[in-house]
Amino acid sequence: MPHVETLPAFELLGLSCRTSNAAEMDHQHPERARIGRLWQDFAGSGLQGDVFGAYFDYADRHHADYRVLAGIRAPHSAEERKVNAGATTDRHLQVPAGRYLVFEAQGTLPEALIQTWGEVWAYFEQPGAPERAYGVDLERYLGPGHVQICIGLKD
């Protein structure tokens, strides 16, 4: 069962692309999918720190194009900045403070994550479900096989 968490504002740094659920799920044209390649590029980027995925800049909620970022919490200390000095990035993203509904994905990735996203969509289609903000939604990577999906809620 998901729980509500209030997150402070923070900044992410990483690589991004624009895609859609239709492109990601087009099994006849798998070359249209961009998220897998984005995460491969991130793995080779040299970025080190707390890993996040972010979904934002929604054209029409989750029915049309949106932007995805694979990255880390922006480095604040001199040591963190030094570790990430040579890393490849193309995007800074400000995550707004607010209330987020948090879903747990545990198991083999990416299968557990894909299954949990299905649960997220089904949850918000239920009568009486809270309303999504469609600002910034997050995947917070906590360890091998453990990811939290944080969905921004309207105030």
N, C-alpha and C positions, 0 to 999 in steps of 0.2 A: 504494500500500500504506500503511495507517495506521501511525503510530508512537506510542509511549507517551511522555507528557510528565508531569512532576510539577509541579503548579501550587500556588502558595501560596494561602492563604485571602485573599479580597478581597470587597469589597462592591459591589453594583450598585444603581443608582437608576434608576427609570423608570416605565413604564406597564405594566399587566398585565391579563390576562383569563384566563378558564377556558374550555377547549375540549376537543375530542377529535379523533383522526384521522378517525373516522367523520363528524363534522360538517365537518371541513376538506375531505374528499373527496366530499361529497354533491353530485354534479353536478345532481341533480334539484332540490335546494334550496340553491343557492349562498349564500343569505342566512344560512345557519347557520354559514358559515365566519367566523371572527373574527380570525385572524392577520393577514390583509391589512389590515383596518381598524385593527388595533392598530399596525402599522407606519406607516400613514398618520397616525394620531394622534401617534405618536412624532415623525414628521417635522415636525409642527407644534407640538411641545411646547416648543421652545426649548432642549432639552438639547444640550450640545456636549461632545465628548470621545471616548474610545475606545468604539466601539459594540459592544454584545453583545446577543444574544438568549439567553434562559435558559428552560429547560424544567424544571419541578420540581413538587412536590406531586402526584406520580403516584398515582391511585386504584388502578390495577391495571396496573403497568408501562406499556407504551405502548398497551394494549388499551382503556383507559377514559379518563376525564377526567384532565386535567393542567392546570397553570397555565403560562402563557407570559409572559415579561417582555421588553419591548423597551426597552433603556436603555443607560446608560454606566457605566463604572467610577466609583464615587462620588468626587466631587471632594475632594482633600485640601488643596491649597494655597489660600491666600486668593484668589489670582487666579482659580483654577478655580471656587471657590465663588461669586465675584462674577459670573463669566460665566454661571453657571447659576442665579443667585438668583431670577429671575422665571420659571423653567421650570415646566411642569406635570408633576407626578409623583403616583403613588398607591402606590408600593411601594419598599421597601428590601429587598434580598435578600443574605444572607451566602452566598457561594460557599465551600464547604469546601475546605481543602487536600487534595490527594490525587493519585492517579494517574488520568490521563485518556488514552483512546485517541483520537488526533487524525486526522481524515479531512480531505482537501483538496477543496474545491469551487471550481472555476475555470470561468469562462465567463459567459454572460448570466444575470443573476438575474431572477426567482427560479428559472428552469428548472434551472440547474446545482445549486442548493441542493436542490431537490426530488429530483433524480436522485441526489445524494449521500446524502440521507436514506434513499432506497431501498437504496443500497449498505450503509449502516449497519445497517439492519434485517436484510438478507440476511447480512451478516458475522456478526452475533450469533446467527443461527439455525444456523450451521455447527457440526458436532461439534467439540469441543475449543476453542471460542471462549471468551475470558475472560467472567466474569460481570459484567453491568452492576450498578451500585450503585443506580440509580434514585433518586439524591439530587437533584443539579443537573447537567444537561447544558447545554452552551453552544454558541452560534454566535459565533465571534470574527471580526468584520468587519475585514479587513486593508487593503482598498482596493477600487476598482471591479472587480467580477467576481471577487473573491478572498475566500472565507470558509473558516474552519476550524471543523469540527464536533468538539467535545470531549466525549466520552462518559465519564462517571465510572465507574470500575471498583471492584468490591468488593476489599477487601484480602485 
